[in-house]
Amino acid sequence: MVMKTRIQDVIVFIAGSATYEESLAVYNINKQNPNIKVILGGTTIHNFQSFSNEIVSATNGTTPRYKPRSH
């Protein structure tokens, strides 16, 4: 007996960081495919400032420091 199953839930985890653009892409995939649920995760979510800081740190050979967001 062969069972044909369809993927319904997908978890995308980016080790490092995800961006708002990637989040928008996942949103659009979910919107266009109502039978599939894609969830995006990552160790951080980048904005322009945090991404720029990471680039500068990489060129200096240092580790970027992230400030926790206050809610």
Jmol script that loads the backbone (N, CA, C; Angstrom):
load data "model"
ATOM      1  N   MET A   1       0.841  -1.172   0.000  1.00  0.00           N
ATOM      2  CA  MET A   1       0.000   0.000   0.000  1.00  0.00           C
ATOM      3  C   MET A   1       0.890   1.241   0.000  1.00  0.00           C
ATOM      4  N   VAL A   2       0.684   2.115  -0.947  1.00  0.00           N
ATOM      5  CA  VAL A   2       1.456   3.350  -1.054  1.00  0.00           C
ATOM      6  C   VAL A   2       0.567   4.508  -0.625  1.00  0.00           C
ATOM      7  N   MET A   3       1.057   5.264   0.353  1.00  0.00           N
ATOM      8  CA  MET A   3       0.288   6.429   0.813  1.00  0.00           C
ATOM      9  C   MET A   3       0.851   7.673   0.149  1.00  0.00           C
ATOM     10  N   LYS A   4      -0.021   8.457  -0.416  1.00  0.00           N
ATOM     11  CA  LYS A   4       0.392   9.729  -0.994  1.00  0.00           C
ATOM     12  C   LYS A   4       0.009  10.824  -0.016  1.00  0.00           C
ATOM     13  N   THR A   5       1.015  11.469   0.523  1.00  0.00           N
ATOM     14  CA  THR A   5       0.745  12.556   1.462  1.00  0.00           C
ATOM     15  C   THR A   5       1.275  13.857   0.887  1.00  0.00           C
ATOM     16  N   ARG A   6       0.602  14.924   1.236  1.00  0.00           N
ATOM     17  CA  ARG A   6       1.022  16.249   0.802  1.00  0.00           C
ATOM     18  C   ARG A   6       1.619  16.978   1.993  1.00  0.00           C
ATOM     19  N   ILE A   7       2.640  17.728   1.715  1.00  0.00           N
ATOM     20  CA  ILE A   7       3.243  18.549   2.761  1.00  0.00           C
ATOM     21  C   ILE A   7       2.290  19.691   3.074  1.00  0.00           C
ATOM     22  N   GLN A   8       2.003  19.870   4.365  1.00  0.00           N
ATOM     23  CA  GLN A   8       1.093  20.938   4.774  1.00  0.00           C
ATOM     24  C   GLN A   8       1.781  21.981   5.629  1.00  0.00           C
ATOM     25  N   ASP A   9       2.775  21.584   6.389  1.00  0.00           N
ATOM     26  CA  ASP A   9       3.476  22.500   7.283  1.00  0.00           C
ATOM     27  C   ASP A   9       4.966  22.471   6.969  1.00  0.00           C
ATOM     28  N   VAL A  10       5.541  23.657   6.783  1.00  0.00           N
ATOM     29  CA  VAL A  10       6.962  23.780   6.487  1.00  0.00           C
ATOM     30  C   VAL A  10       7.561  24.780   7.465  1.00  0.00           C
ATOM     31  N   ILE A  11       8.650  24.399   8.115  1.00  0.00           N
ATOM     32  CA  ILE A  11       9.362  25.313   9.004  1.00  0.00           C
ATOM     33  C   ILE A  11      10.688  25.655   8.341  1.00  0.00           C
ATOM     34  N   VAL A  12      10.915  26.944   8.145  1.00  0.00           N
ATOM     35  CA  VAL A  12      12.177  27.436   7.595  1.00  0.00           C
ATOM     36  C   VAL A  12      12.888  28.158   8.729  1.00  0.00           C
ATOM     37  N   PHE A  13      14.027  27.621   9.169  1.00  0.00           N
ATOM     38  CA  PHE A  13      14.798  28.252  10.238  1.00  0.00           C
ATOM     39  C   PHE A  13      16.140  28.656   9.673  1.00  0.00           C
ATOM     40  N   ILE A  14      16.449  29.931   9.800  1.00  0.00           N
ATOM     41  CA  ILE A  14      17.709  30.451   9.286  1.00  0.00           C
ATOM     42  C   ILE A  14      18.666  30.608  10.457  1.00  0.00           C
ATOM     43  N   ALA A  15      19.697  29.774  10.484  1.00  0.00           N
ATOM     44  CA  ALA A  15      20.717  29.892  11.527  1.00  0.00           C
ATOM     45  C   ALA A  15      21.557  31.112  11.189  1.00  0.00           C
ATOM     46  N   GLY A  16      21.469  32.098  12.001  1.00  0.00           N
ATOM     47  CA  GLY A  16      22.102  33.383  11.722  1.00  0.00           C
ATOM     48  C   GLY A  16      21.041  34.440  11.855  1.00  0.00           C
ATOM     49  N   SER A  17      20.411  34.769  10.763  1.00  0.00           N
ATOM     50  CA  SER A  17      19.383  35.803  10.855  1.00  0.00           C
ATOM     51  C   SER A  17      18.478  35.787   9.644  1.00  0.00           C
ATOM     52  N   ALA A  18      17.256  36.197   9.867  1.00  0.00           N
ATOM     53  CA  ALA A  18      16.278  36.353   8.798  1.00  0.00           C
ATOM     54  C   ALA A  18      16.055  37.847   8.593  1.00  0.00           C
ATOM     55  N   THR A  19      15.523  38.199   7.439  1.00  0.00           N
ATOM     56  CA  THR A  19      15.255  39.604   7.143  1.00  0.00           C
ATOM     57  C   THR A  19      13.751  39.816   6.992  1.00  0.00           C
ATOM     58  N   TYR A  20      13.360  41.075   7.006  1.00  0.00           N
ATOM     59  CA  TYR A  20      11.955  41.395   6.786  1.00  0.00           C
ATOM     60  C   TYR A  20      11.531  41.011   5.374  1.00  0.00           C
ATOM     61  N   GLU A  21      12.455  41.080   4.417  1.00  0.00           N
ATOM     62  CA  GLU A  21      12.141  40.684   3.046  1.00  0.00           C
ATOM     63  C   GLU A  21      11.834  39.190   2.970  1.00  0.00           C
ATOM     64  N   GLU A  22      12.590  38.391   3.713  1.00  0.00           N
ATOM     65  CA  GLU A  22      12.318  36.949   3.750  1.00  0.00           C
ATOM     66  C   GLU A  22      10.984  36.670   4.430  1.00  0.00           C
ATOM     67  N   SER A  23      10.687  37.455   5.438  1.00  0.00           N
ATOM     68  CA  SER A  23       9.393  37.328   6.105  1.00  0.00           C
ATOM     69  C   SER A  23       8.256  37.664   5.145  1.00  0.00           C
ATOM     70  N   LEU A  24       8.450  38.686   4.337  1.00  0.00           N
ATOM     71  CA  LEU A  24       7.441  39.056   3.337  1.00  0.00           C
ATOM     72  C   LEU A  24       7.272  37.943   2.307  1.00  0.00           C
ATOM     73  N   ALA A  25       8.367  37.319   1.903  1.00  0.00           N
ATOM     74  CA  ALA A  25       8.287  36.214   0.944  1.00  0.00           C
ATOM     75  C   ALA A  25       7.477  35.056   1.518  1.00  0.00           C
ATOM     76  N   VAL A  26       7.701  34.735   2.791  1.00  0.00           N
ATOM     77  CA  VAL A  26       6.938  33.664   3.445  1.00  0.00           C
ATOM     78  C   VAL A  26       5.464  34.051   3.535  1.00  0.00           C
ATOM     79  N   TYR A  27       5.192  35.302   3.859  1.00  0.00           N
ATOM     80  CA  TYR A  27       3.806  35.787   3.907  1.00  0.00           C
ATOM     81  C   TYR A  27       3.127  35.584   2.554  1.00  0.00           C
ATOM     82  N   ASN A  28       3.814  35.956   1.481  1.00  0.00           N
ATOM     83  CA  ASN A  28       3.234  35.823   0.141  1.00  0.00           C
ATOM     84  C   ASN A  28       3.030  34.364  -0.246  1.00  0.00           C
ATOM     85  N   ILE A  29       3.958  33.494   0.141  1.00  0.00           N
ATOM     86  CA  ILE A  29       3.787  32.059  -0.130  1.00  0.00           C
ATOM     87  C   ILE A  29       2.543  31.548   0.589  1.00  0.00           C
ATOM     88  N   ASN A  30       2.385  31.925   1.858  1.00  0.00           N
ATOM     89  CA  ASN A  30       1.211  31.489   2.624  1.00  0.00           C
ATOM     90  C   ASN A  30      -0.079  32.032   2.021  1.00  0.00           C
ATOM     91  N   LYS A  31      -0.034  33.257   1.550  1.00  0.00           N
ATOM     92  CA  LYS A  31      -1.224  33.884   0.964  1.00  0.00           C
ATOM     93  C   LYS A  31      -1.625  33.197  -0.345  1.00  0.00           C
ATOM     94  N   GLN A  32      -0.630  32.818  -1.150  1.00  0.00           N
ATOM     95  CA  GLN A  32      -0.898  32.210  -2.454  1.00  0.00           C
ATOM     96  C   GLN A  32      -1.179  30.709  -2.370  1.00  0.00           C
ATOM     97  N   ASN A  33      -0.830  30.083  -1.256  1.00  0.00           N
ATOM     98  CA  ASN A  33      -0.993  28.632  -1.094  1.00  0.00           C
ATOM     99  C   ASN A  33      -1.710  28.332   0.217  1.00  0.00           C
ATOM    100  N   PRO A  34      -3.023  28.478   0.254  1.00  0.00           N
ATOM    101  CA  PRO A  34      -3.746  28.323   1.524  1.00  0.00           C
ATOM    102  C   PRO A  34      -3.685  26.918   2.130  1.00  0.00           C
ATOM    103  N   ASN A  35      -3.300  25.916   1.358  1.00  0.00           N
ATOM    104  CA  ASN A  35      -3.226  24.552   1.890  1.00  0.00           C
ATOM    105  C   ASN A  35      -1.878  24.225   2.521  1.00  0.00           C
ATOM    106  N   ILE A  36      -0.935  25.170   2.432  1.00  0.00           N
ATOM    107  CA  ILE A  36       0.392  24.973   3.005  1.00  0.00           C
ATOM    108  C   ILE A  36       0.661  26.103   3.991  1.00  0.00           C
ATOM    109  N   LYS A  37       1.215  25.753   5.154  1.00  0.00           N
ATOM    110  CA  LYS A  37       1.576  26.768   6.143  1.00  0.00           C
ATOM    111  C   LYS A  37       3.088  26.770   6.289  1.00  0.00           C
ATOM    112  N   VAL A  38       3.712  27.908   5.948  1.00  0.00           N
ATOM    113  CA  VAL A  38       5.156  28.070   6.084  1.00  0.00           C
ATOM    114  C   VAL A  38       5.411  28.979   7.277  1.00  0.00           C
ATOM    115  N   ILE A  39       6.322  28.546   8.149  1.00  0.00           N
ATOM    116  CA  ILE A  39       6.691  29.321   9.330  1.00  0.00           C
ATOM    117  C   ILE A  39       8.170  29.664   9.210  1.00  0.00           C
ATOM    118  N   LEU A  40       8.497  30.944   9.393  1.00  0.00           N
ATOM    119  CA  LEU A  40       9.880  31.408   9.309  1.00  0.00           C
ATOM    120  C   LEU A  40      10.426  31.669  10.700  1.00  0.00           C
ATOM    121  N   GLY A  41      11.617  31.177  10.958  1.00  0.00           N
ATOM    122  CA  GLY A  41      12.290  31.436  12.223  1.00  0.00           C
ATOM    123  C   GLY A  41      13.759  31.704  11.986  1.00  0.00           C
ATOM    124  N   GLY A  42      14.392  32.273  12.981  1.00  0.00           N
ATOM    125  CA  GLY A  42      15.824  32.545  12.893  1.00  0.00           C
ATOM    126  C   GLY A  42      16.342  32.973  14.250  1.00  0.00           C
ATOM    127  N   THR A  43      17.650  33.015  14.370  1.00  0.00           N
ATOM    128  CA  THR A  43      18.220  33.424  15.648  1.00  0.00           C
ATOM    129  C   THR A  43      18.028  34.912  15.892  1.00  0.00           C
ATOM    130  N   THR A  44      17.931  35.705  14.822  1.00  0.00           N
ATOM    131  CA  THR A  44      17.608  37.132  14.917  1.00  0.00           C
ATOM    132  C   THR A  44      16.817  37.535  13.683  1.00  0.00           C
ATOM    133  N   ILE A  45      16.185  38.682  13.770  1.00  0.00           N
ATOM    134  CA  ILE A  45      15.532  39.288  12.610  1.00  0.00           C
ATOM    135  C   ILE A  45      16.294  40.573  12.314  1.00  0.00           C
ATOM    136  N   HIS A  46      16.847  40.646  11.115  1.00  0.00           N
ATOM    137  CA  HIS A  46      17.627  41.819  10.743  1.00  0.00           C
ATOM    138  C   HIS A  46      16.749  42.963  10.261  1.00  0.00           C
ATOM    139  N   ASN A  47      17.183  44.175  10.600  1.00  0.00           N
ATOM    140  CA  ASN A  47      16.705  45.370   9.924  1.00  0.00           C
ATOM    141  C   ASN A  47      17.943  45.995   9.286  1.00  0.00           C
ATOM    142  N   PHE A  48      17.798  47.147   8.674  1.00  0.00           N
ATOM    143  CA  PHE A  48      18.935  47.744   7.981  1.00  0.00           C
ATOM    144  C   PHE A  48      20.097  47.997   8.934  1.00  0.00           C
ATOM    145  N   GLN A  49      19.802  48.537  10.109  1.00  0.00           N
ATOM    146  CA  GLN A  49      20.865  48.884  11.058  1.00  0.00           C
ATOM    147  C   GLN A  49      21.617  47.648  11.551  1.00  0.00           C
ATOM    148  N   SER A  50      20.895  46.611  11.937  1.00  0.00           N
ATOM    149  CA  SER A  50      21.576  45.415  12.447  1.00  0.00           C
ATOM    150  C   SER A  50      22.372  44.717  11.345  1.00  0.00           C
ATOM    151  N   PHE A  51      21.847  44.728  10.122  1.00  0.00           N
ATOM    152  CA  PHE A  51      22.572  44.133   8.999  1.00  0.00           C
ATOM    153  C   PHE A  51      23.852  44.916   8.723  1.00  0.00           C
ATOM    154  N   SER A  52      23.750  46.249   8.723  1.00  0.00           N
ATOM    155  CA  SER A  52      24.930  47.096   8.500  1.00  0.00           C
ATOM    156  C   SER A  52      25.976  46.860   9.580  1.00  0.00           C
ATOM    157  N   ASN A  53      25.533  46.759  10.831  1.00  0.00           N
ATOM    158  CA  ASN A  53      26.465  46.499  11.933  1.00  0.00           C
ATOM    159  C   ASN A  53      27.184  45.168  11.751  1.00  0.00           C
ATOM    160  N   GLU A  54      26.469  44.164  11.264  1.00  0.00           N
ATOM    161  CA  GLU A  54      27.088  42.858  11.054  1.00  0.00           C
ATOM    162  C   GLU A  54      28.137  42.916   9.950  1.00  0.00           C
ATOM    163  N   ILE A  55      27.851  43.661   8.891  1.00  0.00           N
ATOM    164  CA  ILE A  55      28.825  43.815   7.801  1.00  0.00           C
ATOM    165  C   ILE A  55      30.082  44.513   8.310  1.00  0.00           C
ATOM    166  N   VAL A  56      29.903  45.603   9.059  1.00  0.00           N
ATOM    167  CA  VAL A  56      31.050  46.336   9.610  1.00  0.00           C
ATOM    168  C   VAL A  56      31.850  45.436  10.544  1.00  0.00           C
ATOM    169  N   SER A  57      31.170  44.690  11.394  1.00  0.00           N
ATOM    170  CA  SER A  57      31.860  43.785  12.318  1.00  0.00           C
ATOM    171  C   SER A  57      32.649  42.719  11.567  1.00  0.00           C
ATOM    172  N   ALA A  58      32.073  42.211  10.491  1.00  0.00           N
ATOM    173  CA  ALA A  58      32.761  41.178   9.710  1.00  0.00           C
ATOM    174  C   ALA A  58      34.032  41.729   9.072  1.00  0.00           C
ATOM    175  N   THR A  59      33.987  42.970   8.615  1.00  0.00           N
ATOM    176  CA  THR A  59      35.179  43.548   7.990  1.00  0.00           C
ATOM    177  C   THR A  59      36.231  43.917   9.027  1.00  0.00           C
ATOM    178  N   ASN A  60      35.814  44.158  10.271  1.00  0.00           N
ATOM    179  CA  ASN A  60      36.753  44.477  11.351  1.00  0.00           C
ATOM    180  C   ASN A  60      37.249  43.239  12.084  1.00  0.00           C
ATOM    181  N   GLY A  61      36.644  42.098  11.814  1.00  0.00           N
ATOM    182  CA  GLY A  61      37.020  40.873  12.509  1.00  0.00           C
ATOM    183  C   GLY A  61      36.491  40.797  13.929  1.00  0.00           C
ATOM    184  N   THR A  62      35.397  41.513  14.203  1.00  0.00           N
ATOM    185  CA  THR A  62      34.792  41.488  15.533  1.00  0.00           C
ATOM    186  C   THR A  62      33.442  40.800  15.470  1.00  0.00           C
ATOM    187  N   THR A  63      32.885  40.532  16.628  1.00  0.00           N
ATOM    188  CA  THR A  63      31.567  39.914  16.719  1.00  0.00           C
ATOM    189  C   THR A  63      30.529  40.997  16.952  1.00  0.00           C
ATOM    190  N   PRO A  64      29.465  41.025  16.142  1.00  0.00           N
ATOM    191  CA  PRO A  64      28.437  42.056  16.351  1.00  0.00           C
ATOM    192  C   PRO A  64      27.701  41.848  17.665  1.00  0.00           C
ATOM    193  N   ARG A  65      27.306  42.921  18.270  1.00  0.00           N
ATOM    194  CA  ARG A  65      26.537  42.863  19.514  1.00  0.00           C
ATOM    195  C   ARG A  65      25.144  43.396  19.226  1.00  0.00           C
ATOM    196  N   TYR A  66      24.148  42.621  19.616  1.00  0.00           N
ATOM    197  CA  TYR A  66      22.763  43.007  19.393  1.00  0.00           C
ATOM    198  C   TYR A  66      22.164  43.525  20.681  1.00  0.00           C
ATOM    199  N   LYS A  67      21.489  44.639  20.571  1.00  0.00           N
ATOM    200  CA  LYS A  67      20.797  45.191  21.729  1.00  0.00           C
ATOM    201  C   LYS A  67      19.418  44.558  21.802  1.00  0.00           C
ATOM    202  N   PRO A  68      19.029  44.041  22.961  1.00  0.00           N
ATOM    203  CA  PRO A  68      17.679  43.483  23.067  1.00  0.00           C
ATOM    204  C   PRO A  68      16.649  44.585  22.899  1.00  0.00           C
ATOM    205  N   ARG A  69      15.571  44.243  22.222  1.00  0.00           N
ATOM    206  CA  ARG A  69      14.481  45.206  22.043  1.00  0.00           C
ATOM    207  C   ARG A  69      13.683  45.309  23.319  1.00  0.00           C
ATOM    208  N   SER A  70      13.332  46.520  23.676  1.00  0.00           N
ATOM    209  CA  SER A  70      12.442  46.694  24.826  1.00  0.00           C
ATOM    210  C   SER A  70      11.022  46.753  24.303  1.00  0.00           C
ATOM    211  N   HIS A  71      10.122  46.106  24.998  1.00  0.00           N
ATOM    212  CA  HIS A  71       8.724  46.031  24.544  1.00  0.00           C
ATOM    213  C   HIS A  71       7.869  46.972  25.317  1.00  0.00           C
TER     214      HIS A  71
END
end "model"
wireframe off; spacefill off
backbone 0.3
color backbone group
